[in-house]
Amino acid sequence: MKTKISKSILGLLAVSLASLGCTTTSPVDENWGAAQQSAREGMIANPDAGKDAKPVEGMAAATAQNVTEYYHERQKLDYQDGDRTSTLEQLED
């Protein structure tokens, strides 16, 4: 009798867990099509954007690498020194 109840409870638990996995939504589901929508709106706003062959201006790759390395080294030093203030807080001082 006891094993029959245990098997019934385990079976019910397995079915409920399986159905739980089918009912959840993910961030992918919630944002499905957002990139396509954004691209379409961009093309409507500026249909001639693809005709300009100039590269996008920004930071050079070597400079970006140096900034990234400096940031990571600074974070390690701050952590070792026991300084728990954020970079934003340090800039405000």
PDB file of N, CA, C and O in Angstrom:
ATOM      1  N   MET A   1       0.822  -1.196   0.000  1.00  0.00           N
ATOM      2  CA  MET A   1       0.000   0.000   0.000  1.00  0.00           C
ATOM      3  C   MET A   1       0.868   1.263   0.000  1.00  0.00           C
ATOM      4  O   MET A   1       0.598   2.221  -0.724  1.00  0.00           O
ATOM      5  N   LYS A   2       1.922   1.240   0.833  1.00  0.00           N
ATOM      6  CA  LYS A   2       2.779   2.395   0.949  1.00  0.00           C
ATOM      7  C   LYS A   2       3.535   2.656  -0.352  1.00  0.00           C
ATOM      8  O   LYS A   2       3.707   3.811  -0.740  1.00  0.00           O
ATOM      9  N   THR A   3       3.986   1.605  -1.028  1.00  0.00           N
ATOM     10  CA  THR A   3       4.718   1.789  -2.284  1.00  0.00           C
ATOM     11  C   THR A   3       3.790   2.273  -3.387  1.00  0.00           C
ATOM     12  O   THR A   3       4.221   3.004  -4.279  1.00  0.00           O
ATOM     13  N   LYS A   4       2.523   1.877  -3.340  1.00  0.00           N
ATOM     14  CA  LYS A   4       1.565   2.336  -4.340  1.00  0.00           C
ATOM     15  C   LYS A   4       1.330   3.840  -4.202  1.00  0.00           C
ATOM     16  O   LYS A   4       1.242   4.549  -5.205  1.00  0.00           O
ATOM     17  N   ILE A   5       1.229   4.325  -2.973  1.00  0.00           N
ATOM     18  CA  ILE A   5       1.057   5.756  -2.736  1.00  0.00           C
ATOM     19  C   ILE A   5       2.306   6.505  -3.158  1.00  0.00           C
ATOM     20  O   ILE A   5       2.211   7.567  -3.774  1.00  0.00           O
ATOM     21  N   SER A   6       3.478   5.970  -2.835  1.00  0.00           N
ATOM     22  CA  SER A   6       4.739   6.614  -3.212  1.00  0.00           C
ATOM     23  C   SER A   6       4.872   6.709  -4.723  1.00  0.00           C
ATOM     24  O   SER A   6       5.298   7.738  -5.248  1.00  0.00           O
ATOM     25  N   LYS A   7       4.514   5.648  -5.419  1.00  0.00           N
ATOM     26  CA  LYS A   7       4.576   5.667  -6.886  1.00  0.00           C
ATOM     27  C   LYS A   7       3.582   6.671  -7.452  1.00  0.00           C
ATOM     28  O   LYS A   7       3.874   7.355  -8.432  1.00  0.00           O
ATOM     29  N   SER A   8       2.410   6.758  -6.834  1.00  0.00           N
ATOM     30  CA  SER A   8       1.406   7.717  -7.298  1.00  0.00           C
ATOM     31  C   SER A   8       1.898   9.150  -7.096  1.00  0.00           C
ATOM     32  O   SER A   8       1.726  10.002  -7.969  1.00  0.00           O
ATOM     33  N   ILE A   9       2.504   9.406  -5.951  1.00  0.00           N
ATOM     34  CA  ILE A   9       3.023  10.749  -5.673  1.00  0.00           C
ATOM     35  C   ILE A   9       4.165  11.076  -6.629  1.00  0.00           C
ATOM     36  O   ILE A   9       4.226  12.188  -7.153  1.00  0.00           O
ATOM     37  N   LEU A  10       5.059  10.140  -6.860  1.00  0.00           N
ATOM     38  CA  LEU A  10       6.159  10.368  -7.793  1.00  0.00           C
ATOM     39  C   LEU A  10       5.646  10.595  -9.211  1.00  0.00           C
ATOM     40  O   LEU A  10       6.159  11.452  -9.931  1.00  0.00           O
ATOM     41  N   GLY A  11       4.645   9.837  -9.605  1.00  0.00           N
ATOM     42  CA  GLY A  11       4.064  10.028 -10.932  1.00  0.00           C
ATOM     43  C   GLY A  11       3.407  11.382 -11.070  1.00  0.00           C
ATOM     44  O   GLY A  11       3.565  12.052 -12.090  1.00  0.00           O
ATOM     45  N   LEU A  12       2.675  11.787 -10.057  1.00  0.00           N
ATOM     46  CA  LEU A  12       2.031  13.104 -10.064  1.00  0.00           C
ATOM     47  C   LEU A  12       3.071  14.220 -10.079  1.00  0.00           C
ATOM     48  O   LEU A  12       2.900  15.221 -10.776  1.00  0.00           O
ATOM     49  N   LEU A  13       4.130  14.053  -9.326  1.00  0.00           N
ATOM     50  CA  LEU A  13       5.209  15.029  -9.295  1.00  0.00           C
ATOM     51  C   LEU A  13       5.892  15.128 -10.658  1.00  0.00           C
ATOM     52  O   LEU A  13       6.188  16.231 -11.117  1.00  0.00           O
ATOM     53  N   ALA A  14       6.142  14.019 -11.296  1.00  0.00           N
ATOM     54  CA  ALA A  14       6.780  14.022 -12.612  1.00  0.00           C
ATOM     55  C   ALA A  14       5.908  14.712 -13.655  1.00  0.00           C
ATOM     56  O   ALA A  14       6.408  15.490 -14.467  1.00  0.00           O
ATOM     57  N   VAL A  15       4.620  14.434 -13.636  1.00  0.00           N
ATOM     58  CA  VAL A  15       3.698  15.060 -14.590  1.00  0.00           C
ATOM     59  C   VAL A  15       3.611  16.563 -14.342  1.00  0.00           C
ATOM     60  O   VAL A  15       3.589  17.348 -15.290  1.00  0.00           O
ATOM     61  N   SER A  16       3.562  16.965 -13.073  1.00  0.00           N
ATOM     62  CA  SER A  16       3.460  18.395 -12.781  1.00  0.00           C
ATOM     63  C   SER A  16       4.742  19.128 -13.164  1.00  0.00           C
ATOM     64  O   SER A  16       4.674  20.253 -13.659  1.00  0.00           O
ATOM     65  N   LEU A  17       5.899  18.527 -12.950  1.00  0.00           N
ATOM     66  CA  LEU A  17       7.156  19.149 -13.362  1.00  0.00           C
ATOM     67  C   LEU A  17       7.260  19.254 -14.879  1.00  0.00           C
ATOM     68  O   LEU A  17       7.739  20.255 -15.411  1.00  0.00           O
ATOM     69  N   ALA A  18       6.810  18.216 -15.564  1.00  0.00           N
ATOM     70  CA  ALA A  18       6.851  18.239 -17.029  1.00  0.00           C
ATOM     71  C   ALA A  18       5.928  19.322 -17.577  1.00  0.00           C
ATOM     72  O   ALA A  18       6.282  20.013 -18.531  1.00  0.00           O
ATOM     73  N   SER A  19       4.765  19.473 -16.990  1.00  0.00           N
ATOM     74  CA  SER A  19       3.845  20.503 -17.473  1.00  0.00           C
ATOM     75  C   SER A  19       4.321  21.899 -17.089  1.00  0.00           C
ATOM     76  O   SER A  19       4.025  22.862 -17.796  1.00  0.00           O
ATOM     77  N   LEU A  20       5.045  22.026 -15.996  1.00  0.00           N
ATOM     78  CA  LEU A  20       5.583  23.312 -15.581  1.00  0.00           C
ATOM     79  C   LEU A  20       6.587  23.834 -16.611  1.00  0.00           C
ATOM     80  O   LEU A  20       6.616  25.031 -16.898  1.00  0.00           O
ATOM     81  N   GLY A  21       7.399  22.951 -17.159  1.00  0.00           N
ATOM     82  CA  GLY A  21       8.374  23.350 -18.166  1.00  0.00           C
ATOM     83  C   GLY A  21       7.730  23.859 -19.442  1.00  0.00           C
ATOM     84  O   GLY A  21       8.342  24.640 -20.170  1.00  0.00           O
ATOM     85  N   CYS A  22       6.536  23.444 -19.722  1.00  0.00           N
ATOM     86  CA  CYS A  22       5.850  23.861 -20.945  1.00  0.00           C
ATOM     87  C   CYS A  22       5.140  25.208 -20.783  1.00  0.00           C
ATOM     88  O   CYS A  22       4.783  25.837 -21.779  1.00  0.00           O
ATOM     89  N   THR A  23       4.935  25.647 -19.568  1.00  0.00           N
ATOM     90  CA  THR A  23       4.141  26.851 -19.363  1.00  0.00           C
ATOM     91  C   THR A  23       4.968  28.107 -19.120  1.00  0.00           C
ATOM     92  O   THR A  23       4.427  29.213 -19.130  1.00  0.00           O
ATOM     93  N   THR A  24       6.269  27.951 -18.903  1.00  0.00           N
ATOM     94  CA  THR A  24       7.078  29.133 -18.609  1.00  0.00           C
ATOM     95  C   THR A  24       7.422  29.880 -19.889  1.00  0.00           C
ATOM     96  O   THR A  24       7.504  29.292 -20.968  1.00  0.00           O
ATOM     97  N   THR A  25       7.620  31.177 -19.752  1.00  0.00           N
ATOM     98  CA  THR A  25       8.063  31.987 -20.876  1.00  0.00           C
ATOM     99  C   THR A  25       9.474  32.465 -20.589  1.00  0.00           C
ATOM    100  O   THR A  25       9.882  32.588 -19.435  1.00  0.00           O
ATOM    101  N   SER A  26      10.196  32.728 -21.636  1.00  0.00           N
ATOM    102  CA  SER A  26      11.572  33.182 -21.479  1.00  0.00           C
ATOM    103  C   SER A  26      11.698  34.604 -22.006  1.00  0.00           C
ATOM    104  O   SER A  26      10.798  35.086 -22.695  1.00  0.00           O
ATOM    105  N   PRO A  27      12.800  35.284 -21.694  1.00  0.00           N
ATOM    106  CA  PRO A  27      13.021  36.612 -22.250  1.00  0.00           C
ATOM    107  C   PRO A  27      13.057  36.599 -23.782  1.00  0.00           C
ATOM    108  O   PRO A  27      12.717  37.591 -24.426  1.00  0.00           O
ATOM    109  N   VAL A  28      13.469  35.478 -24.351  1.00  0.00           N
ATOM    110  CA  VAL A  28      13.471  35.370 -25.806  1.00  0.00           C
ATOM    111  C   VAL A  28      12.045  35.443 -26.333  1.00  0.00           C
ATOM    112  O   VAL A  28      11.775  36.129 -27.319  1.00  0.00           O
ATOM    113  N   ASP A  29      11.144  34.744 -25.680  1.00  0.00           N
ATOM    114  CA  ASP A  29       9.741  34.783 -26.095  1.00  0.00           C
ATOM    115  C   ASP A  29       9.153  36.182 -25.962  1.00  0.00           C
ATOM    116  O   ASP A  29       8.395  36.634 -26.820  1.00  0.00           O
ATOM    117  N   GLU A  30       9.511  36.858 -24.882  1.00  0.00           N
ATOM    118  CA  GLU A  30       8.956  38.186 -24.634  1.00  0.00           C
ATOM    119  C   GLU A  30       9.464  39.222 -25.637  1.00  0.00           C
ATOM    120  O   GLU A  30       8.756  40.176 -25.959  1.00  0.00           O
ATOM    121  N   ASN A  31      10.677  39.036 -26.125  1.00  0.00           N
ATOM    122  CA  ASN A  31      11.284  40.006 -27.033  1.00  0.00           C
ATOM    123  C   ASN A  31      11.373  39.497 -28.472  1.00  0.00           C
ATOM    124  O   ASN A  31      12.119  40.049 -29.282  1.00  0.00           O
ATOM    125  N   TRP A  32      10.633  38.470 -28.784  1.00  0.00           N
ATOM    126  CA  TRP A  32      10.691  37.880 -30.107  1.00  0.00           C
ATOM    127  C   TRP A  32      10.294  38.906 -31.166  1.00  0.00           C
ATOM    128  O   TRP A  32       9.204  39.476 -31.101  1.00  0.00           O
ATOM    129  N   GLY A  33      11.160  39.139 -32.127  1.00  0.00           N
ATOM    130  CA  GLY A  33      10.876  40.055 -33.218  1.00  0.00           C
ATOM    131  C   GLY A  33      11.289  41.493 -32.953  1.00  0.00           C
ATOM    132  O   GLY A  33      11.088  42.352 -33.811  1.00  0.00           O
ATOM    133  N   ALA A  34      11.861  41.779 -31.787  1.00  0.00           N
ATOM    134  CA  ALA A  34      12.229  43.157 -31.451  1.00  0.00           C
ATOM    135  C   ALA A  34      13.336  43.673 -32.368  1.00  0.00           C
ATOM    136  O   ALA A  34      13.302  44.835 -32.773  1.00  0.00           O
ATOM    137  N   ALA A  35      14.316  42.831 -32.704  1.00  0.00           N
ATOM    138  CA  ALA A  35      15.413  43.266 -33.574  1.00  0.00           C
ATOM    139  C   ALA A  35      14.888  43.570 -34.976  1.00  0.00           C
ATOM    140  O   ALA A  35      15.293  44.553 -35.598  1.00  0.00           O
ATOM    141  N   GLN A  36      14.000  42.736 -35.460  1.00  0.00           N
ATOM    142  CA  GLN A  36      13.431  42.963 -36.790  1.00  0.00           C
ATOM    143  C   GLN A  36      12.602  44.233 -36.794  1.00  0.00           C
ATOM    144  O   GLN A  36      12.656  45.008 -37.749  1.00  0.00           O
ATOM    145  N   GLN A  37      11.845  44.452 -35.752  1.00  0.00           N
ATOM    146  CA  GLN A  37      11.025  45.657 -35.631  1.00  0.00           C
ATOM    147  C   GLN A  37      11.906  46.901 -35.590  1.00  0.00           C
ATOM    148  O   GLN A  37      11.606  47.902 -36.241  1.00  0.00           O
ATOM    149  N   SER A  38      12.990  46.837 -34.827  1.00  0.00           N
ATOM    150  CA  SER A  38      13.905  47.969 -34.727  1.00  0.00           C
ATOM    151  C   SER A  38      14.580  48.261 -36.065  1.00  0.00           C
ATOM    152  O   SER A  38      14.718  49.423 -36.450  1.00  0.00           O
ATOM    153  N   ALA A  39      14.999  47.219 -36.772  1.00  0.00           N
ATOM    154  CA  ALA A  39      15.625  47.413 -38.085  1.00  0.00           C
ATOM    155  C   ALA A  39      14.636  48.025 -39.074  1.00  0.00           C
ATOM    156  O   ALA A  39      14.998  48.908 -39.851  1.00  0.00           O
ATOM    157  N   ARG A  40      13.402  47.561 -39.045  1.00  0.00           N
ATOM    158  CA  ARG A  40      12.390  48.105 -39.943  1.00  0.00           C
ATOM    159  C   ARG A  40      12.127  49.577 -39.652  1.00  0.00           C
ATOM    160  O   ARG A  40      12.017  50.386 -40.574  1.00  0.00           O
ATOM    161  N   GLU A  41      12.026  49.926 -38.367  1.00  0.00           N
ATOM    162  CA  GLU A  41      11.807  51.322 -38.001  1.00  0.00           C
ATOM    163  C   GLU A  41      12.990  52.194 -38.418  1.00  0.00           C
ATOM    164  O   GLU A  41      12.804  53.333 -38.846  1.00  0.00           O
ATOM    165  N   GLY A  42      14.210  51.657 -38.294  1.00  0.00           N
ATOM    166  CA  GLY A  42      15.391  52.394 -38.723  1.00  0.00           C
ATOM    167  C   GLY A  42      15.394  52.643 -40.217  1.00  0.00           C
ATOM    168  O   GLY A  42      15.777  53.722 -40.671  1.00  0.00           O
ATOM    169  N   MET A  43      14.968  51.647 -40.987  1.00  0.00           N
ATOM    170  CA  MET A  43      14.916  51.810 -42.444  1.00  0.00           C
ATOM    171  C   MET A  43      13.835  52.797 -42.855  1.00  0.00           C
ATOM    172  O   MET A  43      13.989  53.522 -43.838  1.00  0.00           O
ATOM    173  N   ILE A  44      12.751  52.824 -42.110  1.00  0.00           N
ATOM    174  CA  ILE A  44      11.694  53.794 -42.406  1.00  0.00           C
ATOM    175  C   ILE A  44      12.177  55.203 -42.070  1.00  0.00           C
ATOM    176  O   ILE A  44      11.921  56.145 -42.820  1.00  0.00           O
ATOM    177  N   ALA A  45      12.872  55.344 -40.949  1.00  0.00           N
ATOM    178  CA  ALA A  45      13.344  56.659 -40.526  1.00  0.00           C
ATOM    179  C   ALA A  45      14.414  57.214 -41.459  1.00  0.00           C
ATOM    180  O   ALA A  45      14.446  58.419 -41.712  1.00  0.00           O
ATOM    181  N   ASN A  46      15.300  56.345 -41.978  1.00  0.00           N
ATOM    182  CA  ASN A  46      16.381  56.803 -42.848  1.00  0.00           C
ATOM    183  C   ASN A  46      16.596  55.779 -43.958  1.00  0.00           C
ATOM    184  O   ASN A  46      17.480  54.930 -43.845  1.00  0.00           O
ATOM    185  N   PRO A  47      15.808  55.844 -45.025  1.00  0.00           N
ATOM    186  CA  PRO A  47      15.931  54.839 -46.079  1.00  0.00           C
ATOM    187  C   PRO A  47      17.241  54.921 -46.850  1.00  0.00           C
ATOM    188  O   PRO A  47      17.601  53.953 -47.519  1.00  0.00           O
ATOM    189  N   ASP A  48      17.969  56.032 -46.788  1.00  0.00           N
ATOM    190  CA  ASP A  48      19.222  56.183 -47.524  1.00  0.00           C
ATOM    191  C   ASP A  48      20.447  55.848 -46.679  1.00  0.00           C
ATOM    192  O   ASP A  48      21.567  56.132 -47.103  1.00  0.00           O
ATOM    193  N   ALA A  49      20.276  55.264 -45.519  1.00  0.00           N
ATOM    194  CA  ALA A  49      21.399  54.999 -44.621  1.00  0.00           C
ATOM    195  C   ALA A  49      22.418  54.046 -45.239  1.00  0.00           C
ATOM    196  O   ALA A  49      23.613  54.211 -44.993  1.00  0.00           O
ATOM    197  N   GLY A  50      22.016  53.088 -46.005  1.00  0.00           N
ATOM    198  CA  GLY A  50      22.938  52.121 -46.591  1.00  0.00           C
ATOM    199  C   GLY A  50      23.741  52.658 -47.758  1.00  0.00           C
ATOM    200  O   GLY A  50      24.689  52.010 -48.201  1.00  0.00           O
ATOM    201  N   LYS A  51      23.390  53.805 -48.257  1.00  0.00           N
ATOM    202  CA  LYS A  51      24.096  54.373 -49.412  1.00  0.00           C
ATOM    203  C   LYS A  51      25.401  55.057 -49.005  1.00  0.00           C
ATOM    204  O   LYS A  51      26.260  55.291 -49.855  1.00  0.00           O
ATOM    205  N   ASP A  52      25.563  55.377 -47.737  1.00  0.00           N
ATOM    206  CA  ASP A  52      26.776  56.027 -47.241  1.00  0.00           C
ATOM    207  C   ASP A  52      27.796  54.944 -46.895  1.00  0.00           C
ATOM    208  O   ASP A  52      27.555  54.125 -46.008  1.00  0.00           O
ATOM    209  N   ALA A  53      28.936  54.936 -47.593  1.00  0.00           N
ATOM    210  CA  ALA A  53      29.939  53.887 -47.410  1.00  0.00           C
ATOM    211  C   ALA A  53      30.999  54.248 -46.377  1.00  0.00           C
ATOM    212  O   ALA A  53      31.946  53.484 -46.191  1.00  0.00           O
ATOM    213  N   LYS A  54      30.872  55.384 -45.702  1.00  0.00           N
ATOM    214  CA  LYS A  54      31.863  55.768 -44.707  1.00  0.00           C
ATOM    215  C   LYS A  54      31.780  54.826 -43.507  1.00  0.00           C
ATOM    216  O   LYS A  54      30.691  54.419 -43.104  1.00  0.00           O
ATOM    217  N   PRO A  55      32.940  54.483 -42.941  1.00  0.00           N
ATOM    218  CA  PRO A  55      32.908  53.612 -41.761  1.00  0.00           C
ATOM    219  C   PRO A  55      32.355  54.357 -40.544  1.00  0.00           C
ATOM    220  O   PRO A  55      32.377  55.586 -40.486  1.00  0.00           O
ATOM    221  N   VAL A  56      31.876  53.612 -39.611  1.00  0.00           N
ATOM    222  CA  VAL A  56      31.365  54.190 -38.379  1.00  0.00           C
ATOM    223  C   VAL A  56      32.544  54.705 -37.565  1.00  0.00           C
ATOM    224  O   VAL A  56      33.546  54.008 -37.404  1.00  0.00           O
ATOM    225  N   GLU A  57      32.423  55.916 -37.058  1.00  0.00           N
ATOM    226  CA  GLU A  57      33.496  56.486 -36.256  1.00  0.00           C
ATOM    227  C   GLU A  57      33.393  55.979 -34.831  1.00  0.00           C
ATOM    228  O   GLU A  57      32.300  55.797 -34.294  1.00  0.00           O
ATOM    229  N   GLY A  58      34.533  55.757 -34.238  1.00  0.00           N
ATOM    230  CA  GLY A  58      34.555  55.291 -32.866  1.00  0.00           C
ATOM    231  C   GLY A  58      35.978  55.166 -32.380  1.00  0.00           C
ATOM    232  O   GLY A  58      36.893  55.767 -32.943  1.00  0.00           O
ATOM    233  N   MET A  59      36.161  54.400 -31.352  1.00  0.00           N
ATOM    234  CA  MET A  59      37.454  54.228 -30.747  1.00  0.00           C
ATOM    235  C   MET A  59      38.265  53.200 -31.545  1.00  0.00           C
ATOM    236  O   MET A  59      37.727  52.183 -31.984  1.00  0.00           O
ATOM    237  N   ALA A  60      39.547  53.471 -31.727  1.00  0.00           N
ATOM    238  CA  ALA A  60      40.427  52.521 -32.416  1.00  0.00           C
ATOM    239  C   ALA A  60      40.553  51.250 -31.583  1.00  0.00           C
ATOM    240  O   ALA A  60      40.408  51.284 -30.361  1.00  0.00           O
ATOM    241  N   ALA A  61      40.819  50.146 -32.240  1.00  0.00           N
ATOM    242  CA  ALA A  61      40.879  48.856 -31.553  1.00  0.00           C
ATOM    243  C   ALA A  61      41.968  48.830 -30.486  1.00  0.00           C
ATOM    244  O   ALA A  61      41.750  48.308 -29.393  1.00  0.00           O
ATOM    245  N   ALA A  62      43.139  49.389 -30.794  1.00  0.00           N
ATOM    246  CA  ALA A  62      44.231  49.393 -29.814  1.00  0.00           C
ATOM    247  C   ALA A  62      43.868  50.232 -28.594  1.00  0.00           C
ATOM    248  O   ALA A  62      44.176  49.852 -27.464  1.00  0.00           O
ATOM    249  N   THR A  63      43.224  51.353 -28.814  1.00  0.00           N
ATOM    250  CA  THR A  63      42.806  52.211 -27.704  1.00  0.00           C
ATOM    251  C   THR A  63      41.762  51.502 -26.851  1.00  0.00           C
ATOM    252  O   THR A  63      41.824  51.548 -25.622  1.00  0.00           O
ATOM    253  N   ALA A  64      40.820  50.857 -27.490  1.00  0.00           N
ATOM    254  CA  ALA A  64      39.787  50.126 -26.753  1.00  0.00           C
ATOM    255  C   ALA A  64      40.408  49.014 -25.913  1.00  0.00           C
ATOM    256  O   ALA A  64      39.983  48.777 -24.782  1.00  0.00           O
ATOM    257  N   GLN A  65      41.406  48.335 -26.460  1.00  0.00           N
ATOM    258  CA  GLN A  65      42.092  47.273 -25.706  1.00  0.00           C
ATOM    259  C   GLN A  65      42.794  47.859 -24.480  1.00  0.00           C
ATOM    260  O   GLN A  65      42.726  47.287 -23.392  1.00  0.00           O
ATOM    261  N   ASN A  66      43.468  49.001 -24.654  1.00  0.00           N
ATOM    262  CA  ASN A  66      44.160  49.638 -23.530  1.00  0.00           C
ATOM    263  C   ASN A  66      43.176  50.071 -22.449  1.00  0.00           C
ATOM    264  O   ASN A  66      43.443  49.896 -21.260  1.00  0.00           O
ATOM    265  N   VAL A  67      42.057  50.626 -22.847  1.00  0.00           N
ATOM    266  CA  VAL A  67      41.041  51.058 -21.884  1.00  0.00           C
ATOM    267  C   VAL A  67      40.501  49.856 -21.113  1.00  0.00           C
ATOM    268  O   VAL A  67      40.331  49.916 -19.896  1.00  0.00           O
ATOM    269  N   THR A  68      40.238  48.783 -21.820  1.00  0.00           N
ATOM    270  CA  THR A  68      39.719  47.577 -21.177  1.00  0.00           C
ATOM    271  C   THR A  68      40.712  47.001 -20.189  1.00  0.00           C
ATOM    272  O   THR A  68      40.342  46.639 -19.072  1.00  0.00           O
ATOM    273  N   GLU A  69      41.979  46.913 -20.593  1.00  0.00           N
ATOM    274  CA  GLU A  69      42.998  46.383 -19.689  1.00  0.00           C
ATOM    275  C   GLU A  69      43.158  47.270 -18.461  1.00  0.00           C
ATOM    276  O   GLU A  69      43.283  46.759 -17.348  1.00  0.00           O
ATOM    277  N   TYR A  70      43.157  48.581 -18.640  1.00  0.00           N
ATOM    278  CA  TYR A  70      43.273  49.499 -17.517  1.00  0.00           C
ATOM    279  C   TYR A  70      42.090  49.328 -16.566  1.00  0.00           C
ATOM    280  O   TYR A  70      42.263  49.312 -15.347  1.00  0.00           O
ATOM    281  N   TYR A  71      40.909  49.203 -17.118  1.00  0.00           N
ATOM    282  CA  TYR A  71      39.711  49.033 -16.293  1.00  0.00           C
ATOM    283  C   TYR A  71      39.812  47.774 -15.439  1.00  0.00           C
ATOM    284  O   TYR A  71      39.535  47.807 -14.240  1.00  0.00           O
ATOM    285  N   HIS A  72      40.211  46.662 -16.063  1.00  0.00           N
ATOM    286  CA  HIS A  72      40.290  45.406 -15.319  1.00  0.00           C
ATOM    287  C   HIS A  72      41.381  45.459 -14.251  1.00  0.00           C
ATOM    288  O   HIS A  72      41.182  44.966 -13.140  1.00  0.00           O
ATOM    289  N   GLU A  73      42.517  46.045 -14.571  1.00  0.00           N
ATOM    290  CA  GLU A  73      43.582  46.169 -13.578  1.00  0.00           C
ATOM    291  C   GLU A  73      43.144  47.062 -12.428  1.00  0.00           C
ATOM    292  O   GLU A  73      43.435  46.769 -11.269  1.00  0.00           O
ATOM    293  N   ARG A  74      42.458  48.134 -12.736  1.00  0.00           N
ATOM    294  CA  ARG A  74      41.967  49.048 -11.701  1.00  0.00           C
ATOM    295  C   ARG A  74      40.966  48.343 -10.785  1.00  0.00           C
ATOM    296  O   ARG A  74      40.979  48.546  -9.571  1.00  0.00           O
ATOM    297  N   GLN A  75      40.103  47.521 -11.369  1.00  0.00           N
ATOM    298  CA  GLN A  75      39.134  46.788 -10.558  1.00  0.00           C
ATOM    299  C   GLN A  75      39.832  45.823  -9.616  1.00  0.00           C
ATOM    300  O   GLN A  75      39.415  45.676  -8.467  1.00  0.00           O
ATOM    301  N   LYS A  76      40.895  45.158 -10.083  1.00  0.00           N
ATOM    302  CA  LYS A  76      41.644  44.239  -9.222  1.00  0.00           C
ATOM    303  C   LYS A  76      42.298  44.996  -8.079  1.00  0.00           C
ATOM    304  O   LYS A  76      42.257  44.538  -6.937  1.00  0.00           O
ATOM    305  N   LEU A  77      42.902  46.150  -8.364  1.00  0.00           N
ATOM    306  CA  LEU A  77      43.553  46.945  -7.317  1.00  0.00           C
ATOM    307  C   LEU A  77      42.543  47.442  -6.302  1.00  0.00           C
ATOM    308  O   LEU A  77      42.792  47.376  -5.099  1.00  0.00           O
ATOM    309  N   ASP A  78      41.415  47.935  -6.765  1.00  0.00           N
ATOM    310  CA  ASP A  78      40.387  48.431  -5.861  1.00  0.00           C
ATOM    311  C   ASP A  78      39.887  47.321  -4.949  1.00  0.00           C
ATOM    312  O   ASP A  78      39.631  47.547  -3.766  1.00  0.00           O
ATOM    313  N   TYR A  79      39.751  46.134  -5.497  1.00  0.00           N
ATOM    314  CA  TYR A  79      39.252  45.007  -4.708  1.00  0.00           C
ATOM    315  C   TYR A  79      40.285  44.608  -3.661  1.00  0.00           C
ATOM    316  O   TYR A  79      39.934  44.309  -2.520  1.00  0.00           O
ATOM    317  N   GLN A  80      41.554  44.605  -4.047  1.00  0.00           N
ATOM    318  CA  GLN A  80      42.607  44.213  -3.112  1.00  0.00           C
ATOM    319  C   GLN A  80      42.791  45.244  -2.013  1.00  0.00           C
ATOM    320  O   GLN A  80      43.116  44.889  -0.879  1.00  0.00           O
ATOM    321  N   ASP A  81      42.589  46.517  -2.332  1.00  0.00           N
ATOM    322  CA  ASP A  81      42.752  47.574  -1.341  1.00  0.00           C
ATOM    323  C   ASP A  81      41.566  47.658  -0.385  1.00  0.00           C
ATOM    324  O   ASP A  81      41.614  48.396   0.598  1.00  0.00           O
ATOM    325  N   GLY A  82      40.518  46.918  -0.661  1.00  0.00           N
ATOM    326  CA  GLY A  82      39.335  46.960   0.183  1.00  0.00           C
ATOM    327  C   GLY A  82      38.431  48.128  -0.136  1.00  0.00           C
ATOM    328  O   GLY A  82      37.490  48.403   0.608  1.00  0.00           O
ATOM    329  N   ASP A  83      38.703  48.821  -1.233  1.00  0.00           N
ATOM    330  CA  ASP A  83      37.886  49.961  -1.639  1.00  0.00           C
ATOM    331  C   ASP A  83      36.643  49.432  -2.349  1.00  0.00           C
ATOM    332  O   ASP A  83      36.744  48.844  -3.426  1.00  0.00           O
ATOM    333  N   ARG A  84      35.492  49.636  -1.758  1.00  0.00           N
ATOM    334  CA  ARG A  84      34.261  49.104  -2.322  1.00  0.00           C
ATOM    335  C   ARG A  84      33.443  50.173  -3.038  1.00  0.00           C
ATOM    336  O   ARG A  84      32.276  49.941  -3.357  1.00  0.00           O
ATOM    337  N   THR A  85      34.031  51.338  -3.297  1.00  0.00           N
ATOM    338  CA  THR A  85      33.289  52.380  -3.995  1.00  0.00           C
ATOM    339  C   THR A  85      33.285  52.093  -5.483  1.00  0.00           C
ATOM    340  O   THR A  85      34.225  51.501  -6.013  1.00  0.00           O
ATOM    341  N   SER A  86      32.245  52.506  -6.141  1.00  0.00           N
ATOM    342  CA  SER A  86      32.143  52.298  -7.570  1.00  0.00           C
ATOM    343  C   SER A  86      32.950  53.351  -8.312  1.00  0.00           C
ATOM    344  O   SER A  86      33.335  54.368  -7.736  1.00  0.00           O
ATOM    345  N   THR A  87      33.199  53.110  -9.569  1.00  0.00           N
ATOM    346  CA  THR A  87      33.929  54.059 -10.393  1.00  0.00           C
ATOM    347  C   THR A  87      33.161  55.377 -10.477  1.00  0.00           C
ATOM    348  O   THR A  87      33.772  56.446 -10.460  1.00  0.00           O
ATOM    349  N   LEU A  88      31.841  55.319 -10.568  1.00  0.00           N
ATOM    350  CA  LEU A  88      31.016  56.514 -10.615  1.00  0.00           C
ATOM    351  C   LEU A  88      31.183  57.333  -9.341  1.00  0.00           C
ATOM    352  O   LEU A  88      31.308  58.556  -9.401  1.00  0.00           O
ATOM    353  N   GLU A  89      31.186  56.673  -8.200  1.00  0.00           N
ATOM    354  CA  GLU A  89      31.370  57.374  -6.931  1.00  0.00           C
ATOM    355  C   GLU A  89      32.755  58.027  -6.883  1.00  0.00           C
ATOM    356  O   GLU A  89      32.897  59.130  -6.354  1.00  0.00           O
ATOM    357  N   GLN A  90      33.762  57.368  -7.420  1.00  0.00           N
ATOM    358  CA  GLN A  90      35.111  57.929  -7.421  1.00  0.00           C
ATOM    359  C   GLN A  90      35.173  59.165  -8.319  1.00  0.00           C
ATOM    360  O   GLN A  90      35.884  60.119  -8.004  1.00  0.00           O
ATOM    361  N   LEU A  91      34.451  59.157  -9.413  1.00  0.00           N
ATOM    362  CA  LEU A  91      34.439  60.313 -10.301  1.00  0.00           C
ATOM    363  C   LEU A  91      33.736  61.504  -9.697  1.00  0.00           C
ATOM    364  O   LEU A  91      34.093  62.647  -9.981  1.00  0.00           O
ATOM    365  N   GLU A  92      32.731  61.250  -8.860  1.00  0.00           N
ATOM    366  CA  GLU A  92      31.973  62.331  -8.243  1.00  0.00           C
ATOM    367  C   GLU A  92      32.766  63.030  -7.152  1.00  0.00           C
ATOM    368  O   GLU A  92      32.482  64.186  -6.836  1.00  0.00           O
ATOM    369  N   ASP A  93      33.761  62.357  -6.563  1.00  0.00           N
ATOM    370  CA  ASP A  93      34.557  62.970  -5.481  1.00  0.00           C
ATOM    371  C   ASP A  93      35.478  64.033  -5.973  1.00  0.00           C
ATOM    372  O   ASP A  93      36.206  64.634  -5.183  1.00  0.00           O
TER     373      ASP A  93
END
